[in-house]
Amino acid sequence: MAVKYKIKKGDNVKIIAGDDKGKTAKVTQVLAKEGKVICEGIKIAKKAVKPSEKYQNGGFINKEMPIDISNVAKVEG
């Protein structure tokens, strides 16, 4: 049975816990099975990537990581 969340893609949310506490961001993806969301510019991690077709030179990229849905609150407006 899947859990239904009130937060959807495109909603504006406020981060209420973690390193980015107090920031507001737009939800880019909802991972319902894991109970997490990915927000624009929140919880950025540096990832090492090998050279491939997508990343010709390889190196480091900044990637937005999922944050638990209980750590965000929907902002009206």
N, C-alpha and C positions, 0 to 999 in steps of 0.2 A: 504494500500500500504506500503510495507516494504522499509525501507531506506537501501541502499547499502553502506557499508563502505569499505575503502581501507585497513584497518587493519584486518589481519586474524590471526587465531591461529598459534602460532609458530614464528610470527614476533618479531623482536627486536624493542622496543619502548623506547623513552626518556620521562620521566615525566616532563611536563612543568608547572605544577601548583600543589599546595597542600604541605603537610608536606614532601613528598618524592621528591620534585622538584630537578631536576638535575640528578637523578638516571636513569640508564638504566636497562631494564628488558625484559624478554621474556613473551609474551602473552600466557596464558594457556587456556583462554576461552573468547569468545565474546558473550555478551548478546545483540543481535541486537534489540530486541523489546524495551529494556530499554535504549539503547544507551550507554552501559557500557562495560568495559573490566576488566578481572581479570588477574593480572600480578604476576609472581613469586617474592615473598618477598616484595611486595609493599602493603601498607595500611593494616598492620597486626593488628588484633583486638583480645583481649582476650575474649573468650566465655566461660560461665559457662555451663557445661553439667551434666545432671543427669546420674547416673549409668545405663548402658544398655548393650546389647550384644557387641556392638562396643567399648564402653568405660566402662570396668568392674568397675573401681573405681570411675568414674565420675571426677569432679574437673574442671580444666581450660584447654582449648586448645587454640593454636594460629591459627587464621583463616584469610585467605586472603580475603579482602572485595573488592567489585567492585569499580572501579574508572571511572568517566565520560570519554567517548571517546574523548571529546574535550580537555581534559587535558593531552593527550598523543600525541606524534609525532613519526611517523615511522622513524627508523634509517636505512640507507642503509648499507648493509654488513653483 
